[in-house]
Amino acid sequence: MRKKDITALINCLAIERYGVFLLEFSDMLKIIKLCEDNQIPVLGIDTFYLCNEKIIPVIEKSADFSTEDTPLTINEFFKKTDLSSKYVFEIVI
C-alpha cells in the first residue's frame, strides 16, 4: 500500500471539519498500523476535542515525530498519553 492509498483511506474514514480530516481512536490505530506495515513514517498526531461544530486542539496530547530529536516514539507517546474516545485525531504522514 502506498502513501496515496493510505491518505485516501483516511479521507474515507475521517470526519471532515474545516478541511481537517479527523479520525476516531480505533481508526487512528488502524492507520498507524498500516503505515508501520508499509514503512510509511507517521510525522505527527494532532489531537482535538469536538464541541458542536468546533474543533478544539489539545496540544498536550499531540506529538511531532518529524525530526530526529523528537523526544518520543509513537509507542512511547501512547504509553505516556491518556487518549480516550472523547478525542479525535489528525495523522500527518
C-alpha positions, 0 to 999 in steps of 0.5 A: 500500500502506498502513501496515496492509498493510505491518505485516501483511506483516511479521507474515507474514514475521517470526519471532515471539519474545516478541511481537517480530516479527523479520525476516531481512536480505533481508526487512528490505530488502524492507520498507524498500523498500516503505515508501520506495515508499509514503512510509511513514517507517521510525522505527527498526531494532532489531537482535538476535542469536538464541541458542536461544530468546533474543533478544539486542539489539545496540544498536550496530547499531540506529538511531532515525530518529524525530526530526529530529536523528537523526544518520543516514539509513537509507542512511547507517546501512547504509553505516556498519553491518556487518549480516550474516545472523547478525542479525535485525531489528525495523522500527518504522514 
